[in-house]
Amino acid sequence: MSYYIDVAHASLNKYGEELCGDSVQIIRKKDYVMAVLADGLGSGVKANILSTLTSRIVSKMLDMGSKLSDVVDTVAHTLPICSERNIAYSTFTVVSIEGDNVHIVEYDNPSVFYFKNGLPKKINKDLIVIGDKKIYESSFKLELNDTLVLVSDGVIHAGVGGILNLGWQWENVSQYLEKTIKVLDDSSDICYQLITTCKNLYRNKPGDDATAIVIKANESKKVTVMIGPPILKNMDEWVVKKLVKSEGLKVVCGGTAAKIVGRVLNKKVLTTTDYIDPDIPPIAKIDGIDLVTEGVLTLRRVVELFKDYIENNNVDLLKYSKKDGATKLFKILNYSTDINFLVGQAVNSAHQNPDFPTDLRIKIKIVEELIDLLYKLNKNIEVNYF
């Protein structure tokens, strides 16, 4: 695969509900990605149970190579029966990508949106009847910059009875996505924009659970992150040159590391006050460096963000749209496919203060924890200690 499959998803809960009735499962392996979106009957706890069971059964069985007929049969016989309507019901959409081969399975969810070179493209589908269920299957070749968008019906119905009498409608969503894809490059940004618009159409009180998954074939994105100063001062110039000559984005974490980069490059380190967060130290700017942050506190927050991102299916939109240094670094690392860490092992005396929590004194531990989380997201990682 000569490109990276960039996947992002976000959800809105129905107004007044603590749990989302939609569920998302993402499976990522080398040269393989599967995304499953399930929409449970109704809303709240029961819908959440239905959709979660469906998404997990479907993703697990298909990933293990089970036949589609067996998957549908298992879902039908596993879901609990709704006591009010006497049916067990959950719709689902599956997109699996292996190499450049795309396979889509759709059952009663809105049709998948497909864009090639920024323009909508029709997907040819085959109808398969399994029991009393009509399933649509399609297969085609994926190319660079192709974009697929999966949505639950809460997206299509956004605004119904309010701003829009009949809801947003599939064609309107397609037109909106076409305009959005032309100006936004990353799946996370496209997904955030789509779900935010849904929320606005619902006037911040969603009448239904709304979920979107955006899948895009992007070029590989590289980033090099310098963390802390080297043990030996005579290595400063070598490390900075390695950073500057690296491909892709360049990030510096830590005040001492930033001073070293500024000194070696003979450039000023300017602390910014553009965005203030009482919990995260401000970022700085160095000409030629894409992001300059504080060290341990910022990295610790990045670890927390990745833990939350991996453990929870539903994205907290506000959390990932902040502009503090930790969120900026989280987004850079999340968008990147190849990450090279240049980790200095010099001890920062400030972090040896006994008043600091133990984990703040161990920079390497935090970095290693971050790397483990990135491995779970199938990032290509290289680490150099110096």
C-alpha positions in Angstrom: 0.0 0.0 0.0 1.6 3.2 -1.2 -0.6 5.4 0.9 -2.0 5.6 4.4 -5.6 5.0 5.3 -6.6 7.9 7.5 -9.7 7.1 9.6 -11.6 9.3 12.0 -15.0 9.1 13.6 -17.3 11.3 15.8 -20.7 11.0 17.3 -23.5 13.1 18.8 -25.8 11.7 21.5 -29.5 12.2 21.2 -30.4 15.2 23.4 -30.9 14.1 27.0 -29.2 10.7 26.6 -25.9 9.8 28.3 -25.1 7.0 25.9 -25.0 7.0 22.1 -27.2 4.5 20.3 -24.6 4.2 17.5 -21.4 2.2 17.8 -18.1 2.2 15.9 -15.4 -0.4 15.7 -12.1 0.1 13.9 -9.7 -2.7 13.2 -6.3 -1.8 11.8 -3.5 -4.1 10.8 -0.6 -3.9 8.3 -2.1 -3.1 4.9 -5.6 -3.7 6.3 -8.4 -1.5 7.8 -11.9 -2.3 8.7 -14.5 0.2 9.9 -17.9 -0.8 11.3 -20.8 1.5 12.0 -23.9 0.1 13.8 -27.1 2.0 14.7 -29.2 0.4 17.4 -33.0 0.6 17.5 -34.2 3.7 19.4 -31.8 5.6 21.6 -30.1 5.5 25.0 -29.1 2.3 26.9 -31.0 -0.2 24.8 -29.8 1.2 21.5 -26.3 1.4 22.8 -26.4 -2.3 23.7 -27.8 -3.3 20.4 -25.3 -1.3 18.3 -22.3 -2.3 20.5 -23.1 -6.0 20.2 -23.7 -5.7 16.5 -20.5 -3.8 15.7 -18.3 -6.1 17.8 -19.9 -9.3 16.4 -19.7 -8.1 12.8 -16.1 -6.8 13.0 -14.8 -9.8 14.8 -16.4 -12.4 12.6 -15.6 -10.7 9.3 -12.0 -10.1 10.5 -11.7 -13.8 11.2 -12.9 -14.6 7.7 -16.5 -15.7 8.4 -19.1 -15.7 5.6 -21.4 -12.7 5.4 -24.4 -15.0 5.7 -23.0 -16.5 9.0 -22.4 -13.0 10.3 -25.9 -11.8 9.6 -27.4 -15.0 11.1 -25.3 -14.6 14.2 -26.3 -11.0 14.7 -30.0 -11.9 14.2 -29.9 -14.6 16.8 -27.7 -12.8 19.3 -29.3 -9.4 19.7 -31.7 -9.1 22.7 -35.4 -8.5 21.9 -36.8 -5.0 22.5 -39.7 -5.5 25.0 -41.6 -2.5 23.6 -41.5 -3.4 19.9 -40.7 -7.1 20.1 -37.9 -6.9 17.6 -34.1 -7.1 17.8 -32.8 -4.5 15.4 -29.6 -2.8 14.5 -28.4 -1.6 11.2 -24.8 -1.7 10.1 -22.3 -0.6 7.5 -18.9 -2.2 7.0 -16.0 -0.9 5.0 -12.9 -3.1 4.7 -9.8 -2.1 2.9 -7.0 -4.6 2.1 -4.2 -3.2 0.0 -6.1 -1.2 -2.5 -9.2 -3.4 -2.5 -12.3 -2.0 -1.0 -15.3 -4.1 0.1 -18.5 -2.5 1.5 -21.4 -4.2 3.2 -24.5 -2.1 3.9 -27.6 -3.1 5.9 -30.3 -0.4 6.3 -27.9 2.4 7.0 -27.7 5.5 4.7 -25.6 4.7 1.6 -21.8 5.3 1.9 -20.6 8.5 0.3 -17.7 8.0 -2.1 -15.5 10.8 -3.5 -12.8 10.5 -6.1 -10.6 13.5 -6.8 -13.0 15.5 -4.7 -16.1 14.6 -6.8 -18.9 12.3 -5.8 -18.8 8.9 -7.5 -21.6 6.3 -7.7 -20.9 2.9 -6.1 -22.2 -0.1 -8.0 -23.9 -2.5 -5.6 -25.1 -6.1 -5.6 -28.2 -7.0 -3.7 -28.0 -10.1 -1.5 -30.9 -11.4 0.4 -30.0 -13.3 3.6 -33.1 -14.6 5.4 -35.5 -11.6 5.4 -32.7 -9.1 5.2 -31.6 -7.2 2.1 -27.8 -6.6 2.1 -25.9 -4.5 -0.4 -22.3 -5.4 -1.3 -19.8 -3.6 -3.4 -16.1 -3.8 -4.3 -13.7 -1.6 -6.1 -10.1 -0.4 -6.2 -9.0 2.5 -3.9 -6.8 5.2 -5.2 -4.8 8.0 -3.5 -7.1 10.8 -2.2 -10.2 8.7 -2.4 -12.6 9.5 0.4 -15.4 7.3 1.9 -17.9 8.6 4.5 -20.2 6.4 6.6 -23.1 8.0 8.5 -26.0 6.9 10.7 -29.4 8.2 9.9 -29.1 10.9 12.6 -26.8 12.7 10.1 -29.3 12.5 7.3 -32.2 13.6 9.6 -30.3 16.6 11.1 -32.6 19.6 11.3 -35.8 17.7 10.7 -38.9 19.5 12.1 -36.7 22.5 12.9 -34.3 24.4 10.6 -35.1 21.9 7.8 -38.6 20.4 7.5 -37.5 17.1 6.0 -34.0 16.9 7.5 -30.7 17.4 5.7 -31.3 14.6 3.2 -28.6 12.3 1.6 -28.1 14.5 -1.5 -27.6 17.6 0.6 -25.0 15.9 2.8 -23.2 14.8 -0.3 -23.0 18.3 -1.6 -21.8 19.6 1.7 -19.1 16.9 1.9 -18.0 17.7 -1.7 -17.3 21.3 -0.7 -15.7 20.3 2.6 -13.3 17.7 1.1 -12.0 20.4 -1.4 -10.7 22.5 1.5 -9.9 20.0 4.2 -7.3 17.3 3.8 -7.5 15.2 7.0 -10.2 12.8 8.0 -10.4 14.2 11.5 -11.1 17.7 10.2 -13.7 16.5 7.7 -15.4 14.5 10.3 -15.3 17.3 12.9 -16.8 19.7 10.4 -19.6 17.3 9.4 -20.6 16.5 13.0 -20.4 20.1 14.1 -22.7 21.1 11.2 -25.2 18.4 12.3 -25.1 19.7 15.8 -25.9 23.2 14.5 -28.8 22.0 12.4 -30.2 20.3 15.5 -29.8 23.6 17.3 -27.5 21.9 19.8 -30.3 19.5 20.8 -29.9 16.4 18.5 -33.2 14.6 17.9 -31.3 11.4 17.1 -27.9 9.8 17.6 -25.6 11.0 14.8 -22.3 9.3 13.8 -19.9 9.7 11.0 -16.8 7.8 9.9 -14.4 9.4 7.4 -11.9 7.2 5.6 -9.4 8.8 3.3 -6.4 7.4 1.3 -3.7 10.0 2.1 0.0 10.2 1.3 2.3 9.1 4.1 2.9 11.8 6.6 6.2 12.0 8.5 7.1 13.9 11.7 10.2 14.1 13.8 9.9 14.9 17.5 12.9 16.1 19.5 12.4 15.6 23.3 14.8 17.1 25.8 18.5 17.7 25.7 21.3 15.1 24.9 23.3 13.7 27.7 26.5 15.1 26.2 26.5 18.8 25.2 28.8 18.1 22.2 25.9 16.2 20.7 23.6 19.3 20.5 24.5 20.3 17.0 24.3 16.7 15.7 20.8 16.3 17.1 19.5 19.6 15.8 20.9 18.9 12.3 19.2 15.5 12.3 15.9 17.2 13.2 16.2 20.0 10.6 17.2 17.6 7.8 14.3 15.2 8.5 11.3 14.9 6.2 7.9 16.2 7.2 6.9 18.1 10.3 9.4 19.0 13.0 8.4 19.3 16.7 10.5 20.2 19.7 9.3 19.3 23.2 10.9 20.9 26.3 12.2 24.4 27.2 15.9 23.3 27.3 15.6 21.5 23.9 14.0 24.6 22.4 16.9 26.7 23.7 19.4 24.3 22.1 17.6 24.4 18.8 17.4 28.2 18.9 21.2 28.4 19.7 22.3 26.0 17.1 20.1 27.5 14.4 20.8 31.1 15.6 17.1 31.8 15.8 14.9 33.3 18.5 12.6 31.3 20.7 9.5 33.3 21.2 6.9 32.2 23.8 3.3 32.9 22.5 0.2 33.9 24.5 -2.2 33.3 21.6 -4.0 30.6 23.6 -3.9 30.2 27.4 -4.7 27.0 29.2 -4.1 26.9 33.0 -3.3 23.2 32.8 -0.9 23.3 29.8 2.2 25.5 29.5 2.1 27.8 26.4 3.7 26.9 23.2 6.7 28.8 21.6 7.8 29.5 18.1 11.1 28.9 16.3 11.4 29.8 12.6 11.5 26.5 10.7 10.0 24.4 13.4 6.3 23.4 13.1 5.6 23.1 16.8 7.5 24.0 20.0 6.0 22.9 23.4 6.9 22.5 27.0 8.2 19.0 27.9 6.9 16.7 30.6 3.6 18.3 31.5 2.6 18.6 27.8 3.7 15.0 27.0 1.8 13.6 29.9 -1.4 15.3 28.7 -0.7 13.9 25.2 -0.6 10.4 26.7 -4.0 11.1 28.4 -5.5 12.3 25.1 -4.3 9.2 23.3 -5.6 6.9 26.0 -9.0 8.5 25.8 -8.9 8.4 22.0 -8.1 4.7 21.9 -10.4 3.6 24.8 -13.5 5.5 23.8 -15.4 5.1 20.5 -17.2 8.5 20.7 -15.0 11.5 20.1 -15.3 14.5 22.5 -15.3 17.2 19.8 -14.4 20.0 22.1 -11.6 18.1 23.7 -9.8 17.5 20.3 -10.5 21.0 19.0 -8.5 22.9 21.6 -5.5 24.9 20.6 -3.1 24.2 23.5 0.3 22.6 22.9 -0.8 19.1 24.0 -3.8 19.0 21.7 -1.7 20.4 18.8 0.9 17.7 19.4 -1.8 15.0 19.7 -3.3 16.0 16.4 0.1 16.1 14.7 1.0 12.6 16.0 -2.5 11.3 15.2 -2.4 12.5 11.6 1.1 11.2 11.0 2.0 7.8 9.7 5.7 7.7 10.3 7.1 9.2 13.6 10.8 9.5 14.5 11.5 10.3 18.2 14.8 11.9 19.1 14.9 11.5 22.8 17.5 13.2 25.0 18.4 11.4 28.2 19.8 14.4 30.1 18.1 14.8 33.5 16.2 18.0 34.0 16.8 19.0 37.6 13.4 20.7 37.8 11.7 17.3 37.6 13.7 15.9 40.5 11.8 18.1 43.0 10.2 15.7 45.5 7.0 17.9 45.3 6.5 16.7 41.7 4.5 13.4 41.3 6.8 10.4 40.6 5.7 10.0 37.0 6.7 13.5 36.2 10.3 12.8 37.2 10.6 10.0 34.7 10.5 11.5 31.2 11.6 8.3 29.5 8.7 6.5 31.1 6.2 9.0 29.7 7.8 8.8 26.2 7.7 5.0 26.2 4.1 5.0 27.3 3.3 7.4 24.4 5.2 5.2 21.9 3.2 2.1 23.1 -0.1 4.0 22.5 1.1 5.0 19.0 2.0 1.4 18.2 -1.6 0.5 19.0 -2.7 2.9 16.3 -0.3 1.1 13.9 2.0 4.1 13.4 5.5 3.4 12.0 7.8 4.4 14.9 11.6 5.0 15.1 13.2 5.9 18.4 16.7 7.3 18.8 18.1 7.9 22.3 21.1 10.2 22.8 
